[in-house]
Amino acid sequence: MGEDLFWAIRGGGGASFGVILSWKIKLVRVPRIVTVFNLRKQLDRQGTKLVYKWQQIAPNLPPELFIRILIQSGSNTVAANFNSLFLGSKKDLIPLMKQRFPELGLRPEDCAEMSWIQSAEFFAGFPNQVEVLLNRTDQYKSKYKGKSDFVTEPIPESALTQIWKRYPEEGLAFMIMDPFGGKMGEIPDSETPFPHRKGNLYNIQYLVKWYDEDEARHLKWIDELFKFMRPYVSKSPRRSYLNYRDLDLGINLGMNPRFLDSAIWGMKYFNGNFKRLARVKGLVDPKNFFRSEQSIPPIVKQ
């Protein structure tokens, strides 16, 4: 049981298997200096072509280069931010970008060299503030709703244009596109509960935030965007990322949910690994003491 339980807690989600009192983390080496950049492009015709091109390039870049896209609304406009982390120096990054993604037009002055821990602060929006890592208070006070998808084929330019048209309707709306490929494609689907590996180009997180009381309007906006995206994302099932919990996918019914009922949402997060998770749950918590709306239901042998 120990081996199965260890497998389950490495990606099976919280609030299902017990309380973890301590853990060890396997570290990996990173260079002393890494390079970051954040290029902002307006989503006109040329900007849309860059996003379309990124879909084909980003999942196939060398493992030391990561480029994601953050689509963001604001002041009746919509723009794409190309965020990147390169495990190396600026002098090595520039020729690599000219070879693999020249259309982006990256220049040395667009890049900044720093330590890896500083890059974590950079992407979190706290550049050069190491002390922020010691602050455990919540930095964000807005209400929000998030949803997610996995993309297996490039989204056509015409569909991307239709997506952009929806964003000026919301003041604080985001679409985060994280590329897969690289190491993600080398790990078998069943190695951990997280099954979204080879065959996925990238993951999308849709996010809308608000400070007013018109919750229904903001929820309607993200629901309609999610419906629009259906033809362009993974199918059978339409998969989602566990860390972007979405109760719209389904919830457990009662204190002792049936596996088949919970599989409606569970297969979207875990695909074929969901049944193994439920069997592990049946061994370690057969009475379902640790439970939530989307905790793993136990399969108990009779």
Helices and strands as residue ranges (DSSP letters): H 2-9, E 34-42, H 45-57, G 58-60, E 65-74, E 77-86, H 90-100, G 102-104, G 108-110, E 111-114, H 116-124, G 130-134, E 143-151, H 157-166, G 167-169, E 173-179, G 182-185, E 202-210, H 215-228, G 230-232, G 247-249, H 259-270, G 271-273, H 274-284
